Amino acid sequence: QVQLVESGGGLVQAGGSLRLSCVASGAIFRLNTMGWYRQAPGQQRELVATITRVRSTNYADSVKGRFTISRDIAKNTVYLQMDSLKPGDTAVYYCRCTSCGPQYDYWGQGTQVTVSS
C-alpha cells in the first residue's frame, strides 16, 4: 500500500517562507506524478503545483514566481518551497501522487500552513 506523509507546515508571517516535504512509501510505481494541493476553510481543494517523473512542472497562477516544486526520485520525496507567503496562502496543504500504485491516486493527511498579516 502506498502512503504519503507530509511535514513542514506551520505559522509564518506574511513575506516569510516555509518548505513542505512529502515522503511516499510502499510499492511505488516509477512513472508517477506528484503534486501539492491546498484547501482553505469553506473552499474547494485546489491545485498548487505538480511535477512529473521527468521534472516537468505546473503551477497555479496564484503561486507562480513564489513557490517552487521539486522532487528527489531516489527518496520518493517531493518538496514545495514557499516564499513571499501571503495570508491568502493559508490552507491545509495536501500531497498527492498519481500513478503511484494500483489506485489512480493517493493523498497524504495534510499539513496546516497559516500565514499571519
WOFENDA-V387284 format. One record per pair of residues at least 12 apart in sequence whose C-alpha atoms are under 10 Angstrom apart, sorted by sequence separation. I is the first residue (numbers start at 0). J is the second residue. D is the distance in Angstrom with one decimal. If there is no record, write none. Layout:
BEGIN
I;J;D
I;J;D
END
This chain:
BEGIN
6;18;8.6
7;19;4.5
8;20;8.9
21;33;9.2
34;46;8.0
35;47;5.4
36;48;7.0
46;58;7.7
47;59;5.2
48;60;9.7
56;68;7.4
67;79;5.7
68;80;6.4
94;106;5.7
95;107;6.5
6;19;5.8
7;20;6.2
21;34;9.3
34;47;7.5
35;48;5.4
36;49;8.7
46;59;6.4
47;60;8.6
55;68;10.0
56;69;8.4
66;79;6.7
67;80;5.0
68;81;8.8
79;92;10.0
93;106;6.8
94;107;5.2
95;108;9.8
5;19;7.0
6;20;5.3
7;21;8.9
21;35;9.1
34;48;5.5
35;49;6.3
45;59;8.6
46;60;9.9
47;61;8.3
48;62;8.4
54;68;9.2
55;69;9.6
66;80;5.5
67;81;6.6
93;107;5.8
94;108;7.9
95;109;9.8
5;20;5.5
6;21;6.4
20;35;9.8
33;48;8.7
34;49;3.9
35;50;9.1
47;62;7.1
48;63;9.1
54;69;7.5
65;80;8.3
66;81;4.5
67;82;8.4
79;94;9.7
92;107;9.1
93;108;6.7
94;109;6.9
4;20;8.1
5;21;4.2
6;22;8.7
19;35;9.3
33;49;5.7
34;50;6.1
47;63;9.2
54;70;7.6
65;81;6.2
66;82;6.0
78;94;9.4
92;108;8.8
93;109;4.4
94;110;8.9
4;21;5.3
5;22;6.6
32;49;6.9
33;50;5.5
34;51;8.5
53;70;9.9
54;71;9.8
64;81;9.7
65;82;5.2
66;83;8.4
77;94;8.4
91;108;9.3
92;109;5.3
93;110;6.6
3;21;6.4
4;22;5.4
5;23;9.0
32;50;5.8
33;51;6.4
48;66;8.3
49;67;9.8
50;68;6.9
51;69;9.5
52;70;8.5
54;72;9.7
64;82;8.7
65;83;6.0
66;84;8.8
77;95;9.7
91;109;5.8
92;110;5.2
93;111;9.0
2;21;9.9
3;22;5.6
4;23;6.7
31;50;8.9
32;51;4.3
33;52;8.1
47;66;8.7
48;67;8.1
49;68;7.1
50;69;7.0
51;70;8.9
52;71;9.6
53;72;9.6
62;81;8.5
64;83;9.2
65;84;7.6
77;96;9.7
90;109;9.6
91;110;5.4
92;111;6.2
2;22;8.1
3;23;4.5
4;24;8.4
31;51;6.4
32;52;6.0
47;67;9.9
48;68;6.6
49;69;8.8
50;70;7.6
52;72;7.5
62;82;9.3
65;85;10.0
90;110;8.5
91;111;4.4
92;112;6.9
2;23;5.6
3;24;6.5
30;51;8.1
31;52;5.9
32;53;9.1
33;54;9.8
47;68;9.3
48;69;9.7
62;83;9.6
90;111;6.1
91;112;6.0
1;23;6.8
2;24;5.3
3;25;9.1
30;52;6.1
31;53;9.4
32;54;8.9
34;56;9.2
62;84;9.2
89;111;7.8
90;112;5.5
91;113;8.5
1;24;5.7
2;25;6.5
29;52;7.7
30;53;8.9
32;55;9.3
33;56;9.8
34;57;9.1
35;58;9.6
36;59;9.7
62;85;10.0
89;112;5.4
90;113;6.6
0;24;8.1
1;25;4.6
2;26;9.3
32;56;9.6
34;58;9.6
88;112;7.6
89;113;4.6
90;114;8.9
0;25;5.5
1;26;6.2
2;27;9.3
88;113;7.4
89;114;5.5
0;26;6.5
1;27;6.6
61;87;9.6
62;88;8.7
86;112;9.7
87;113;9.1
88;114;6.7
89;115;8.4
0;27;8.6
1;28;9.4
50;77;8.4
61;88;9.1
86;113;7.3
87;114;7.6
88;115;9.8
49;77;9.4
50;78;9.9
84;112;9.9
85;113;9.2
86;114;4.7
87;115;9.4
84;113;9.4
85;114;6.1
86;115;5.7
87;116;9.6
49;79;9.7
84;114;6.8
85;115;7.8
86;116;6.0
48;79;8.3
84;115;9.2
85;116;7.6
47;79;9.4
84;116;9.8
35;68;8.4
34;68;8.0
33;68;9.5
34;69;9.4
33;69;9.4
34;70;9.7
33;70;8.3
31;72;10.0
33;75;9.5
35;77;8.8
29;72;8.8
33;76;8.8
34;77;7.6
35;78;8.7
33;77;6.9
34;78;8.9
35;79;7.6
32;77;9.9
33;78;9.6
34;79;8.9
47;92;8.8
49;94;9.6
51;96;9.8
29;75;9.4
44;90;9.4
46;92;9.8
47;93;9.5
48;94;9.9
49;95;8.8
50;96;9.8
51;97;9.6
44;91;9.1
45;92;9.6
46;93;9.5
47;94;10.0
49;96;9.3
18;66;9.4
20;68;9.9
22;70;9.9
27;75;8.2
39;87;8.8
42;90;9.4
44;92;9.1
45;93;9.7
16;65;9.5
17;66;9.7
18;67;9.4
19;68;9.4
20;69;9.7
21;70;9.3
22;71;9.6
39;88;8.3
40;89;9.0
44;93;9.0
46;95;10.0
16;66;9.4
18;68;9.7
20;70;9.3
24;74;9.2
25;75;9.8
38;88;9.5
39;89;6.5
40;90;7.1
23;74;8.2
24;75;7.3
37;88;8.6
38;89;8.5
39;90;4.2
40;91;8.6
22;74;7.5
23;75;5.4
24;76;9.1
37;89;8.7
38;90;5.2
39;91;6.3
22;75;5.9
23;76;6.2
37;90;5.8
38;91;5.3
39;92;8.8
21;75;8.3
22;76;4.5
23;77;8.5
36;90;9.4
37;91;5.4
38;92;6.6
21;76;5.4
22;77;6.7
36;91;8.4
37;92;4.3
38;93;8.1
20;76;6.9
21;77;5.3
22;78;8.9
36;92;5.7
37;93;5.8
20;77;5.9
21;78;6.4
35;92;6.7
36;93;5.1
37;94;8.7
19;77;8.3
20;78;4.5
21;79;8.7
35;93;5.6
36;94;6.4
19;78;5.5
20;79;6.5
34;93;8.3
35;94;4.7
36;95;7.4
18;78;6.9
19;79;5.0
20;80;8.8
34;94;5.8
35;95;6.2
18;79;5.6
19;80;6.5
33;94;7.3
34;95;5.2
35;96;8.9
17;79;8.2
18;80;4.5
19;81;7.9
33;95;5.7
34;96;6.4
17;80;6.2
18;81;5.9
32;95;8.3
33;96;4.4
34;97;8.5
16;80;7.5
17;81;5.2
18;82;8.6
32;96;5.7
33;97;6.4
16;81;5.4
17;82;6.8
31;96;6.8
32;97;5.3
33;98;8.9
15;81;8.3
16;82;4.4
17;83;9.3
31;97;5.7
32;98;6.8
33;99;8.6
14;81;9.9
15;82;6.1
16;83;6.3
17;84;8.2
30;97;9.0
31;98;4.8
32;99;7.6
14;82;7.0
15;83;5.5
16;84;6.2
30;98;6.7
31;99;5.3
13;82;9.5
14;83;4.2
15;84;5.5
16;85;9.8
27;96;9.7
28;97;9.4
29;98;8.2
30;99;7.3
31;100;8.7
13;83;7.0
14;84;4.9
15;85;8.3
28;98;6.6
29;99;7.1
30;100;9.7
36;106;9.7
5;76;9.6
7;78;9.6
12;83;9.5
13;84;5.3
14;85;6.4
23;94;9.4
27;98;8.6
28;99;4.7
29;100;9.0
33;104;9.5
35;106;9.6
38;109;9.4
3;75;9.6
4;76;9.5
5;77;9.3
6;78;9.6
7;79;9.4
12;84;7.7
13;85;5.0
14;86;9.2
21;93;8.8
22;94;8.9
23;95;9.5
27;99;5.2
28;100;5.4
32;104;9.4
33;105;9.5
34;106;9.7
35;107;9.8
37;109;8.5
39;111;9.7
3;76;9.2
5;78;9.3
7;80;10.0
11;84;8.1
12;85;8.1
13;86;6.3
19;92;8.7
21;94;6.3
23;96;8.3
26;99;8.1
27;100;5.8
28;101;8.5
31;104;9.5
33;106;9.9
36;109;9.2
37;110;9.3
38;111;9.6
39;112;9.7
11;85;9.4
12;86;8.2
13;87;9.5
19;93;9.8
20;94;8.6
21;95;8.9
25;99;9.4
26;100;6.9
27;101;9.4
35;109;9.8
37;111;9.3
11;86;9.4
13;88;9.4
19;94;9.4
21;96;9.9
24;99;9.8
25;100;8.8
26;101;9.5
37;112;9.4
23;99;8.8
11;89;9.7
10;89;9.1
9;89;9.9
8;90;9.9
23;105;9.5
8;91;8.6
23;106;9.8
8;92;8.1
23;107;8.9
22;107;9.2
6;92;9.7
21;107;8.0
5;92;8.5
6;93;9.9
5;93;7.4
6;94;9.9
21;109;9.6
4;93;9.2
5;94;6.7
21;110;9.9
3;93;9.3
4;94;7.8
5;95;10.0
20;110;9.7
3;94;7.0
4;95;9.9
19;110;8.4
3;95;7.6
2;95;10.0
3;96;8.1
19;112;9.4
2;96;9.5
1;96;9.2
17;112;8.5
2;99;9.7
17;114;10.0
1;99;7.3
2;100;10.0
16;114;9.6
0;99;9.8
1;100;6.6
15;114;8.3
0;100;7.7
1;101;8.9
13;113;9.4
14;114;8.7
15;115;9.7
0;101;8.7
1;102;9.1
5;106;9.7
6;107;10.0
8;109;9.0
9;110;8.0
10;111;8.3
11;112;7.9
12;113;8.3
13;114;5.7
14;115;9.4
0;102;9.5
3;105;7.3
4;106;8.7
5;107;6.4
6;108;9.9
8;110;5.4
9;111;6.1
10;112;6.1
11;113;6.3
12;114;5.3
13;115;5.7
14;116;8.9
1;104;9.5
2;105;7.3
3;106;6.3
4;107;5.4
5;108;7.2
6;109;8.3
7;110;7.4
8;111;5.3
9;112;5.1
10;113;4.7
11;114;5.0
12;115;4.8
13;116;5.3
1;105;7.2
2;106;7.7
3;107;4.6
4;108;6.8
5;109;6.3
6;110;6.3
7;111;8.7
8;112;5.0
9;113;6.1
10;114;5.9
11;115;6.3
12;116;6.2
0;105;9.8
1;106;9.3
2;107;7.1
3;108;7.6
4;109;8.0
5;110;6.2
6;111;9.1
7;112;8.6
8;113;8.0
9;114;8.4
10;115;7.3
11;116;9.1
1;107;10.0
2;108;9.5
3;109;9.4
4;110;9.1
5;111;9.9
END
